[in-house]
Amino acid sequence: MTVIDIDTPHGPARAHVNKVRGARGALVLGHGAGGGVGARDLAAAADAAAADKLSVALVEQPYRVAGRRSPAPARQLDAAWLAAVARLRRGALRGLPLIAGGRSSGARVACRTVADTGAKAVLCLAFPLHPPGRPEATRLDELDAVPVPVLVVQGESDPFGMPPAAENRTVVAVAGSHSLRTDLDAVRSAISQWLVQVL
């Protein structure tokens, strides 16, 4: 694992990169709003990708690198993510087809920025479809706007809701809630099966 500090318009981000020899693609993942890149579902996704010959980068947003827990506004998250992905594509992940993604807030960032990252697909872990108890405040438009294949891995009892499947979107429900910790084998399996189809 190589750690790379990356300048962004909103302070330094940090990428934890696992380069796979003979990689056939790359997976870049962002973390949730209050968590970091050590989340167990992110680790499961990274394991599944590495087993499928993808290099992996886990990107820490500048607010986390600075030691803050409260997330930055969406436009700052998006700008920092784009700067980090651009740097990785010029360096450690140069020339590799890219899948973007993340858990919760990081999944939203990957969806909103897919056109600018040039990702061939998007992986969403625990996509927060709406705030808990407020299904009318849906964020489905962020998913619907993604023009490339999307995999959503969602806990069956996630209080943030269950996104619907769609023509370009596969939704896999696994045991558990928003943390996706209950059945990490199911998380890995869903990702592995999808990766074979999209890259």
C-alpha positions in Angstrom: 0.0 0.0 0.0 1.4 3.4 -1.1 0.1 6.6 0.5 0.0 9.7 -1.8 -0.8 13.2 -0.6 -2.7 15.1 -3.2 -3.2 18.9 -3.5 -6.8 19.9 -4.1 -8.6 23.3 -4.2 -9.8 22.6 -0.6 -6.6 21.3 1.0 -4.6 18.1 0.8 -6.4 14.8 0.2 -4.7 11.5 0.7 -4.9 8.3 -1.4 -4.1 4.8 -0.2 -3.1 2.9 -3.3 -2.7 -0.8 -3.8 -1.2 -1.4 -7.3 -1.9 -4.8 -8.7 0.7 -6.3 -11.1 -0.8 -6.6 -14.5 -3.9 -4.7 -13.5 -6.8 -4.7 -16.0 -8.5 -1.6 -14.4 -8.7 0.6 -11.4 -11.2 1.2 -8.6 -11.2 4.5 -6.8 -13.4 4.7 -3.7 -14.4 7.5 -1.4 -15.5 7.2 2.3 -18.7 8.1 4.1 -19.5 11.5 5.7 -18.4 10.7 9.2 -16.1 7.8 8.6 -12.8 7.1 6.9 -11.2 4.8 4.4 -10.9 2.0 7.1 -14.6 1.2 6.8 -15.1 -2.6 6.6 -17.2 -2.5 3.5 -14.6 -0.4 1.7 -12.0 -3.0 2.6 -14.3 -5.7 1.3 -14.7 -3.9 -2.0 -10.9 -3.3 -2.2 -10.3 -7.1 -1.6 -12.8 -8.1 -4.3 -11.3 -5.7 -6.8 -7.7 -6.8 -6.1 -8.8 -10.4 -6.5 -10.2 -9.4 -9.9 -6.9 -7.8 -11.0 -7.8 -4.2 -10.3 -5.6 -1.7 -8.7 -7.4 0.2 -5.9 -7.2 3.7 -4.4 -9.0 4.7 -1.3 -9.3 8.5 -1.2 -9.5 10.5 2.0 -11.2 13.9 1.6 -9.3 17.0 2.8 -11.6 17.5 5.8 -10.7 14.0 7.1 -7.0 14.5 6.4 -7.3 17.7 8.5 -8.8 15.7 11.4 -12.4 17.0 11.1 -15.4 14.7 11.3 -18.0 17.1 9.8 -18.1 16.8 6.0 -17.4 19.7 3.7 -20.2 21.0 1.4 -21.0 18.9 -1.6 -19.3 21.3 -4.1 -16.1 21.1 -2.1 -16.3 17.3 -1.8 -16.8 17.0 -5.6 -13.9 19.4 -6.4 -11.5 17.6 -4.1 -12.5 14.2 -5.5 -12.0 15.4 -9.0 -8.5 16.7 -8.2 -7.6 13.4 -6.5 -8.9 11.2 -9.3 -7.1 13.4 -11.9 -3.8 13.1 -10.1 -4.2 9.3 -9.7 -5.0 9.0 -13.5 -1.8 10.9 -14.3 0.2 8.8 -12.0 -0.4 5.5 -10.1 -3.5 4.5 -12.2 -2.3 5.9 -15.5 -3.8 4.2 -18.6 -6.2 2.0 -16.6 -10.0 1.9 -17.2 -11.6 3.4 -14.1 -14.5 2.5 -11.9 -15.4 5.2 -9.4 -17.4 4.7 -6.2 -17.6 4.9 -2.5 -19.8 4.4 0.6 -22.7 6.6 1.5 -21.6 10.2 0.9 -18.6 9.0 -1.2 -21.1 7.1 -3.4 -23.0 10.3 -4.0 -19.8 12.2 -4.9 -18.9 9.4 -7.4 -22.3 9.7 -9.0 -22.3 13.5 -9.3 -18.8 13.6 -10.9 -18.9 10.6 -13.2 -18.9 12.7 -16.4 -15.8 14.5 -15.3 -13.9 11.5 -14.0 -14.6 9.5 -17.2 -15.4 6.4 -15.1 -16.7 3.4 -17.0 -19.0 2.3 -14.0 -19.9 3.4 -10.5 -19.9 1.3 -7.3 -22.2 2.5 -4.6 -22.0 1.0 -1.1 -24.9 2.0 1.2 -26.2 4.8 -1.1 -28.1 7.3 1.2 -31.3 7.5 -0.9 -33.0 9.8 1.6 -32.4 11.0 5.2 -33.7 8.6 7.8 -37.5 8.9 8.2 -37.8 11.4 5.2 -38.4 9.4 2.1 -39.9 12.4 0.4 -36.4 14.0 0.4 -35.1 11.6 -2.1 -31.7 11.7 -3.9 -32.7 9.3 -6.6 -31.9 11.9 -9.2 -28.2 11.5 -8.5 -28.4 7.8 -9.3 -30.7 8.3 -12.3 -28.3 10.8 -13.8 -25.4 8.3 -14.0 -25.1 7.2 -17.7 -22.8 4.2 -17.0 -23.5 0.9 -15.2 -24.1 1.3 -11.5 -24.0 -1.3 -8.7 -25.7 -0.4 -5.4 -25.0 -2.8 -2.5 -27.5 -1.9 0.2 -28.4 -3.2 3.6 -31.9 -4.7 3.8 -32.7 -2.6 6.9 -30.8 0.6 5.9 -32.7 3.6 7.4 -31.5 5.6 4.4 -33.7 3.6 2.1 -33.4 1.1 -0.7 -32.8 2.4 -4.2 -34.8 0.8 -7.0 -33.1 -1.2 -9.7 -33.1 0.3 -13.2 -32.0 -0.4 -16.7 -28.4 0.7 -16.0 -28.5 0.0 -12.3 -28.1 -3.3 -10.4 -29.2 -3.2 -6.7 -28.1 -6.0 -4.4 -29.7 -6.2 -1.0 -27.6 -7.8 1.7 -28.3 -8.5 5.4 -27.7 -5.6 7.7 -28.1 -1.8 7.9 -26.2 1.2 6.7 -22.8 -0.1 7.8 -22.9 -3.2 5.6 -20.9 -5.0 8.3 -23.3 -7.9 8.9 -22.4 -10.0 5.8 -19.2 -8.8 4.2 -18.9 -12.0 2.2 -22.2 -11.1 0.5 -20.8 -7.6 -0.2 -17.6 -9.1 -1.7 -19.5 -11.6 -3.8 -21.9 -9.0 -5.2 -19.0 -6.7 -6.2 -16.9 -9.6 -7.7 -19.8 -10.8 -9.9 -20.5 -7.2 -11.1 -16.8 -6.4 -11.9 -16.7 -9.3 -14.3 -19.6 -7.8 -16.3 -18.4 -4.2 -16.4 -14.6 -4.4 -17.1 
